[in-house]
Amino acid sequence: MPDLTARYEFASELIKDAGELALDYFHRLGTLTIKKKGEQDMASEADLNVEMLIRDRLRSRFPEDAFLGEETGRTEFSAGQGVWVVDPIDGTQPFINGLGGWCVSIAFVLNGTLEMGLVYGPARGELFQGCHGQPATMNGNPIKVGNATRLTDGILGVGYSPRVKPDEFLPLFSRLLNQGSMFYREGCGALALCYVAAGRLIGYVESHINSWDCLGALAVIQAAGGMINDFLGDDGLWKGNRVIAGPASLYPTLVDLF
């Protein structure tokens, strides 16, 4: 059985180093080479180099583990093997446009279970962490989800990706607005999900999101007492999935939006 405590402690330090490297790139945006991977999907050498830092250090410390990263893809994976899931810069569009809504995300999955997650937003100085058996924290201080029971009790995080056709997204958005809800989006799903864990947002929904964009934050939400859908079901680790997250008191209402 992998030593989860050792991995959690190692990842807690690693994500800080990765965040500082990303922040250094952020402070010199004018020197970066930006490339387009797809519609509204950008990357720079910052994304790749931050991921390589994380991947190489994890490989050196835990060579028995697999790796899945947004930029470098997946290593060989076998049943029963733990896998690190990494987004070096979630929110690349905000990042390359000088906005602070971006983060580094690291998660660890073992035997189909999301064991831990860490999300660091260095531009805002916030580190969110969550692990089975330990309370969720933000900069070392305990956090928990809110207690909303209605969509009008606060602001709901709503994600959108061009992978989802507008005609598929608009009915959900219409139901949300017709129930009097206010919505929040800044182009970084992991941070918005962590705001659910911290009680800043009442919940979060998105029709499709990749695993590296959300697993770190979903682990934080679970540790903060929130509910999430079975994201890893239906091959969600490799193919992505719908995400629904919030307090138990609001979760059935969030499900009904779909």
Secondary structure, 3 states (H helix, E strand, C coil): CCCHHHHHHHHHHHHHHHHHHHHHHHCCHHHCCEEEEECCEEEEHHHHHHHHHHHHHHHHHCCCCEEEECCCEECCCCCCCCEEEEEEEECHHHHHCCCCCCEEEEEEEECCEEEEEEEEECCCCEEEEEECCEEEEECCEECCCCCCCCHHHCEEEECCCCCCCHHHHHHHHHHHHHCCCEEECCCCHHHHHHHHHCCCCCEEEEEEECHHHHHHHHHHHHHCCCEECCCCHHHHHHHCEEEEEECCCCHHHHHHCC
